Amino acid sequence: MVTFGLNYDVKPEHVKTFEDYALKVLAAMQGMQGHLETRLYRDVQKPNSLMIYSNWDKPEDFRTFMASDAFKSAQNFGRDILEGPPKHHVYTPQAMGGRPH
């Protein structure tokens, strides 16, 4: 399994727009091969800081998602409403000290 964390600092006046778009993207991900779960979280200390947390069955499935038009479209959408570049992190069992599946 691979876990992907997408961290976004959104301009405060665009948080609702970002949330609405992110929820549409999350719904579209439901049917993608290897997708297990995705959630949208908000930092309680900085309400315009959001994270999309996504689990995928295999790294290959995740890479297919990263190359998809849906992901590229989401990246382009966010450029004007973010405070800065997004921070993406990939978490794997090996990186966390666990054993591969």
MODELLER restraints for C-alpha pairs under 7 A, 6 or more apart:
rsr = mdl.restraints
at = mdl.atoms
rsr.add(forms.Gaussian(group=physical.xy_distance, feature=features.Distance(at['CA:1:A'], at['CA:55:A']), mean=6.90, stdev=0.5))
rsr.add(forms.Gaussian(group=physical.xy_distance, feature=features.Distance(at['CA:1:A'], at['CA:56:A']), mean=5.65, stdev=0.5))
rsr.add(forms.Gaussian(group=physical.xy_distance, feature=features.Distance(at['CA:1:A'], at['CA:57:A']), mean=4.60, stdev=0.5))
rsr.add(forms.Gaussian(group=physical.xy_distance, feature=features.Distance(at['CA:1:A'], at['CA:58:A']), mean=5.26, stdev=0.5))
rsr.add(forms.Gaussian(group=physical.xy_distance, feature=features.Distance(at['CA:1:A'], at['CA:92:A']), mean=6.74, stdev=0.5))
rsr.add(forms.Gaussian(group=physical.xy_distance, feature=features.Distance(at['CA:2:A'], at['CA:55:A']), mean=5.82, stdev=0.5))
rsr.add(forms.Gaussian(group=physical.xy_distance, feature=features.Distance(at['CA:2:A'], at['CA:56:A']), mean=5.26, stdev=0.5))
rsr.add(forms.Gaussian(group=physical.xy_distance, feature=features.Distance(at['CA:2:A'], at['CA:57:A']), mean=6.50, stdev=0.5))
rsr.add(forms.Gaussian(group=physical.xy_distance, feature=features.Distance(at['CA:2:A'], at['CA:58:A']), mean=6.22, stdev=0.5))
rsr.add(forms.Gaussian(group=physical.xy_distance, feature=features.Distance(at['CA:2:A'], at['CA:59:A']), mean=5.88, stdev=0.5))
rsr.add(forms.Gaussian(group=physical.xy_distance, feature=features.Distance(at['CA:2:A'], at['CA:91:A']), mean=6.01, stdev=0.5))
rsr.add(forms.Gaussian(group=physical.xy_distance, feature=features.Distance(at['CA:2:A'], at['CA:92:A']), mean=4.95, stdev=0.5))
rsr.add(forms.Gaussian(group=physical.xy_distance, feature=features.Distance(at['CA:3:A'], at['CA:54:A']), mean=5.55, stdev=0.5))
rsr.add(forms.Gaussian(group=physical.xy_distance, feature=features.Distance(at['CA:3:A'], at['CA:55:A']), mean=4.45, stdev=0.5))
rsr.add(forms.Gaussian(group=physical.xy_distance, feature=features.Distance(at['CA:3:A'], at['CA:56:A']), mean=6.29, stdev=0.5))
rsr.add(forms.Gaussian(group=physical.xy_distance, feature=features.Distance(at['CA:3:A'], at['CA:90:A']), mean=5.83, stdev=0.5))
rsr.add(forms.Gaussian(group=physical.xy_distance, feature=features.Distance(at['CA:3:A'], at['CA:91:A']), mean=4.92, stdev=0.5))
rsr.add(forms.Gaussian(group=physical.xy_distance, feature=features.Distance(at['CA:3:A'], at['CA:92:A']), mean=6.23, stdev=0.5))
rsr.add(forms.Gaussian(group=physical.xy_distance, feature=features.Distance(at['CA:4:A'], at['CA:53:A']), mean=5.88, stdev=0.5))
rsr.add(forms.Gaussian(group=physical.xy_distance, feature=features.Distance(at['CA:4:A'], at['CA:54:A']), mean=5.09, stdev=0.5))
rsr.add(forms.Gaussian(group=physical.xy_distance, feature=features.Distance(at['CA:4:A'], at['CA:55:A']), mean=6.39, stdev=0.5))
rsr.add(forms.Gaussian(group=physical.xy_distance, feature=features.Distance(at['CA:4:A'], at['CA:89:A']), mean=5.82, stdev=0.5))
rsr.add(forms.Gaussian(group=physical.xy_distance, feature=features.Distance(at['CA:4:A'], at['CA:90:A']), mean=4.59, stdev=0.5))
rsr.add(forms.Gaussian(group=physical.xy_distance, feature=features.Distance(at['CA:4:A'], at['CA:91:A']), mean=6.07, stdev=0.5))
rsr.add(forms.Gaussian(group=physical.xy_distance, feature=features.Distance(at['CA:5:A'], at['CA:51:A']), mean=6.53, stdev=0.5))
rsr.add(forms.Gaussian(group=physical.xy_distance, feature=features.Distance(at['CA:5:A'], at['CA:52:A']), mean=5.74, stdev=0.5))
rsr.add(forms.Gaussian(group=physical.xy_distance, feature=features.Distance(at['CA:5:A'], at['CA:53:A']), mean=4.72, stdev=0.5))
rsr.add(forms.Gaussian(group=physical.xy_distance, feature=features.Distance(at['CA:5:A'], at['CA:54:A']), mean=6.45, stdev=0.5))
rsr.add(forms.Gaussian(group=physical.xy_distance, feature=features.Distance(at['CA:5:A'], at['CA:88:A']), mean=5.67, stdev=0.5))
rsr.add(forms.Gaussian(group=physical.xy_distance, feature=features.Distance(at['CA:5:A'], at['CA:89:A']), mean=5.05, stdev=0.5))
rsr.add(forms.Gaussian(group=physical.xy_distance, feature=features.Distance(at['CA:5:A'], at['CA:90:A']), mean=6.31, stdev=0.5))
rsr.add(forms.Gaussian(group=physical.xy_distance, feature=features.Distance(at['CA:6:A'], at['CA:51:A']), mean=5.37, stdev=0.5))
rsr.add(forms.Gaussian(group=physical.xy_distance, feature=features.Distance(at['CA:6:A'], at['CA:52:A']), mean=5.03, stdev=0.5))
rsr.add(forms.Gaussian(group=physical.xy_distance, feature=features.Distance(at['CA:6:A'], at['CA:53:A']), mean=6.57, stdev=0.5))
rsr.add(forms.Gaussian(group=physical.xy_distance, feature=features.Distance(at['CA:6:A'], at['CA:86:A']), mean=6.92, stdev=0.5))
rsr.add(forms.Gaussian(group=physical.xy_distance, feature=features.Distance(at['CA:6:A'], at['CA:87:A']), mean=5.98, stdev=0.5))
rsr.add(forms.Gaussian(group=physical.xy_distance, feature=features.Distance(at['CA:6:A'], at['CA:88:A']), mean=4.52, stdev=0.5))
rsr.add(forms.Gaussian(group=physical.xy_distance, feature=features.Distance(at['CA:6:A'], at['CA:89:A']), mean=6.49, stdev=0.5))
rsr.add(forms.Gaussian(group=physical.xy_distance, feature=features.Distance(at['CA:7:A'], at['CA:50:A']), mean=5.92, stdev=0.5))
rsr.add(forms.Gaussian(group=physical.xy_distance, feature=features.Distance(at['CA:7:A'], at['CA:51:A']), mean=4.40, stdev=0.5))
rsr.add(forms.Gaussian(group=physical.xy_distance, feature=features.Distance(at['CA:7:A'], at['CA:52:A']), mean=6.60, stdev=0.5))
rsr.add(forms.Gaussian(group=physical.xy_distance, feature=features.Distance(at['CA:7:A'], at['CA:86:A']), mean=5.69, stdev=0.5))
rsr.add(forms.Gaussian(group=physical.xy_distance, feature=features.Distance(at['CA:7:A'], at['CA:87:A']), mean=5.00, stdev=0.5))
rsr.add(forms.Gaussian(group=physical.xy_distance, feature=features.Distance(at['CA:7:A'], at['CA:88:A']), mean=6.07, stdev=0.5))
rsr.add(forms.Gaussian(group=physical.xy_distance, feature=features.Distance(at['CA:8:A'], at['CA:49:A']), mean=5.69, stdev=0.5))
rsr.add(forms.Gaussian(group=physical.xy_distance, feature=features.Distance(at['CA:8:A'], at['CA:50:A']), mean=5.21, stdev=0.5))
rsr.add(forms.Gaussian(group=physical.xy_distance, feature=features.Distance(at['CA:8:A'], at['CA:51:A']), mean=6.07, stdev=0.5))
rsr.add(forms.Gaussian(group=physical.xy_distance, feature=features.Distance(at['CA:8:A'], at['CA:82:A']), mean=6.97, stdev=0.5))
rsr.add(forms.Gaussian(group=physical.xy_distance, feature=features.Distance(at['CA:8:A'], at['CA:86:A']), mean=5.02, stdev=0.5))
rsr.add(forms.Gaussian(group=physical.xy_distance, feature=features.Distance(at['CA:8:A'], at['CA:87:A']), mean=6.67, stdev=0.5))
rsr.add(forms.Gaussian(group=physical.xy_distance, feature=features.Distance(at['CA:9:A'], at['CA:48:A']), mean=5.86, stdev=0.5))
rsr.add(forms.Gaussian(group=physical.xy_distance, feature=features.Distance(at['CA:9:A'], at['CA:49:A']), mean=4.40, stdev=0.5))
rsr.add(forms.Gaussian(group=physical.xy_distance, feature=features.Distance(at['CA:9:A'], at['CA:50:A']), mean=6.40, stdev=0.5))
rsr.add(forms.Gaussian(group=physical.xy_distance, feature=features.Distance(at['CA:9:A'], at['CA:82:A']), mean=5.84, stdev=0.5))
rsr.add(forms.Gaussian(group=physical.xy_distance, feature=features.Distance(at['CA:9:A'], at['CA:83:A']), mean=5.59, stdev=0.5))
rsr.add(forms.Gaussian(group=physical.xy_distance, feature=features.Distance(at['CA:9:A'], at['CA:84:A']), mean=6.76, stdev=0.5))
rsr.add(forms.Gaussian(group=physical.xy_distance, feature=features.Distance(at['CA:10:A'], at['CA:48:A']), mean=5.28, stdev=0.5))
rsr.add(forms.Gaussian(group=physical.xy_distance, feature=features.Distance(at['CA:10:A'], at['CA:49:A']), mean=6.18, stdev=0.5))
rsr.add(forms.Gaussian(group=physical.xy_distance, feature=features.Distance(at['CA:10:A'], at['CA:81:A']), mean=5.98, stdev=0.5))
rsr.add(forms.Gaussian(group=physical.xy_distance, feature=features.Distance(at['CA:10:A'], at['CA:82:A']), mean=4.28, stdev=0.5))
rsr.add(forms.Gaussian(group=physical.xy_distance, feature=features.Distance(at['CA:10:A'], at['CA:83:A']), mean=5.44, stdev=0.5))
rsr.add(forms.Gaussian(group=physical.xy_distance, feature=features.Distance(at['CA:11:A'], at['CA:48:A']), mean=6.77, stdev=0.5))
rsr.add(forms.Gaussian(group=physical.xy_distance, feature=features.Distance(at['CA:11:A'], at['CA:81:A']), mean=5.67, stdev=0.5))
rsr.add(forms.Gaussian(group=physical.xy_distance, feature=features.Distance(at['CA:11:A'], at['CA:82:A']), mean=5.39, stdev=0.5))
rsr.add(forms.Gaussian(group=physical.xy_distance, feature=features.Distance(at['CA:11:A'], at['CA:83:A']), mean=5.32, stdev=0.5))
rsr.add(forms.Gaussian(group=physical.xy_distance, feature=features.Distance(at['CA:12:A'], at['CA:48:A']), mean=5.62, stdev=0.5))
rsr.add(forms.Gaussian(group=physical.xy_distance, feature=features.Distance(at['CA:14:A'], at['CA:81:A']), mean=5.95, stdev=0.5))
rsr.add(forms.Gaussian(group=physical.xy_distance, feature=features.Distance(at['CA:15:A'], at['CA:48:A']), mean=6.12, stdev=0.5))
rsr.add(forms.Gaussian(group=physical.xy_distance, feature=features.Distance(at['CA:26:A'], at['CA:38:A']), mean=6.58, stdev=0.5))
rsr.add(forms.Gaussian(group=physical.xy_distance, feature=features.Distance(at['CA:29:A'], at['CA:35:A']), mean=6.88, stdev=0.5))
rsr.add(forms.Gaussian(group=physical.xy_distance, feature=features.Distance(at['CA:33:A'], at['CA:61:A']), mean=6.33, stdev=0.5))
rsr.add(forms.Gaussian(group=physical.xy_distance, feature=features.Distance(at['CA:34:A'], at['CA:56:A']), mean=5.40, stdev=0.5))
rsr.add(forms.Gaussian(group=physical.xy_distance, feature=features.Distance(at['CA:34:A'], at['CA:57:A']), mean=4.79, stdev=0.5))
rsr.add(forms.Gaussian(group=physical.xy_distance, feature=features.Distance(at['CA:34:A'], at['CA:58:A']), mean=6.50, stdev=0.5))
rsr.add(forms.Gaussian(group=physical.xy_distance, feature=features.Distance(at['CA:34:A'], at['CA:61:A']), mean=5.31, stdev=0.5))
rsr.add(forms.Gaussian(group=physical.xy_distance, feature=features.Distance(at['CA:35:A'], at['CA:55:A']), mean=6.47, stdev=0.5))
rsr.add(forms.Gaussian(group=physical.xy_distance, feature=features.Distance(at['CA:35:A'], at['CA:56:A']), mean=4.66, stdev=0.5))
rsr.add(forms.Gaussian(group=physical.xy_distance, feature=features.Distance(at['CA:35:A'], at['CA:57:A']), mean=6.32, stdev=0.5))
rsr.add(forms.Gaussian(group=physical.xy_distance, feature=features.Distance(at['CA:36:A'], at['CA:55:A']), mean=5.37, stdev=0.5))
rsr.add(forms.Gaussian(group=physical.xy_distance, feature=features.Distance(at['CA:36:A'], at['CA:56:A']), mean=5.26, stdev=0.5))
rsr.add(forms.Gaussian(group=physical.xy_distance, feature=features.Distance(at['CA:36:A'], at['CA:57:A']), mean=6.44, stdev=0.5))
rsr.add(forms.Gaussian(group=physical.xy_distance, feature=features.Distance(at['CA:37:A'], at['CA:54:A']), mean=5.68, stdev=0.5))
rsr.add(forms.Gaussian(group=physical.xy_distance, feature=features.Distance(at['CA:37:A'], at['CA:55:A']), mean=5.20, stdev=0.5))
rsr.add(forms.Gaussian(group=physical.xy_distance, feature=features.Distance(at['CA:38:A'], at['CA:52:A']), mean=6.87, stdev=0.5))
rsr.add(forms.Gaussian(group=physical.xy_distance, feature=features.Distance(at['CA:38:A'], at['CA:53:A']), mean=5.48, stdev=0.5))
rsr.add(forms.Gaussian(group=physical.xy_distance, feature=features.Distance(at['CA:38:A'], at['CA:54:A']), mean=4.12, stdev=0.5))
rsr.add(forms.Gaussian(group=physical.xy_distance, feature=features.Distance(at['CA:38:A'], at['CA:55:A']), mean=6.29, stdev=0.5))
rsr.add(forms.Gaussian(group=physical.xy_distance, feature=features.Distance(at['CA:39:A'], at['CA:52:A']), mean=5.72, stdev=0.5))
rsr.add(forms.Gaussian(group=physical.xy_distance, feature=features.Distance(at['CA:39:A'], at['CA:53:A']), mean=5.27, stdev=0.5))
rsr.add(forms.Gaussian(group=physical.xy_distance, feature=features.Distance(at['CA:39:A'], at['CA:54:A']), mean=6.48, stdev=0.5))
rsr.add(forms.Gaussian(group=physical.xy_distance, feature=features.Distance(at['CA:40:A'], at['CA:51:A']), mean=5.81, stdev=0.5))
rsr.add(forms.Gaussian(group=physical.xy_distance, feature=features.Distance(at['CA:40:A'], at['CA:52:A']), mean=4.60, stdev=0.5))
rsr.add(forms.Gaussian(group=physical.xy_distance, feature=features.Distance(at['CA:40:A'], at['CA:53:A']), mean=6.40, stdev=0.5))
rsr.add(forms.Gaussian(group=physical.xy_distance, feature=features.Distance(at['CA:41:A'], at['CA:50:A']), mean=5.58, stdev=0.5))
rsr.add(forms.Gaussian(group=physical.xy_distance, feature=features.Distance(at['CA:41:A'], at['CA:51:A']), mean=5.12, stdev=0.5))
rsr.add(forms.Gaussian(group=physical.xy_distance, feature=features.Distance(at['CA:41:A'], at['CA:52:A']), mean=6.31, stdev=0.5))
rsr.add(forms.Gaussian(group=physical.xy_distance, feature=features.Distance(at['CA:42:A'], at['CA:49:A']), mean=5.98, stdev=0.5))
rsr.add(forms.Gaussian(group=physical.xy_distance, feature=features.Distance(at['CA:42:A'], at['CA:50:A']), mean=4.47, stdev=0.5))
rsr.add(forms.Gaussian(group=physical.xy_distance, feature=features.Distance(at['CA:42:A'], at['CA:51:A']), mean=6.40, stdev=0.5))
rsr.add(forms.Gaussian(group=physical.xy_distance, feature=features.Distance(at['CA:43:A'], at['CA:49:A']), mean=5.56, stdev=0.5))
rsr.add(forms.Gaussian(group=physical.xy_distance, feature=features.Distance(at['CA:43:A'], at['CA:50:A']), mean=6.18, stdev=0.5))
rsr.add(forms.Gaussian(group=physical.xy_distance, feature=features.Distance(at['CA:56:A'], at['CA:62:A']), mean=5.97, stdev=0.5))
rsr.add(forms.Gaussian(group=physical.xy_distance, feature=features.Distance(at['CA:65:A'], at['CA:71:A']), mean=6.67, stdev=0.5))
rsr.add(forms.Gaussian(group=physical.xy_distance, feature=features.Distance(at['CA:93:A'], at['CA:99:A']), mean=5.85, stdev=0.5))
rsr.add(forms.Gaussian(group=physical.xy_distance, feature=features.Distance(at['CA:93:A'], at['CA:100:A']), mean=6.00, stdev=0.5))
rsr.add(forms.Gaussian(group=physical.xy_distance, feature=features.Distance(at['CA:94:A'], at['CA:100:A']), mean=6.12, stdev=0.5))
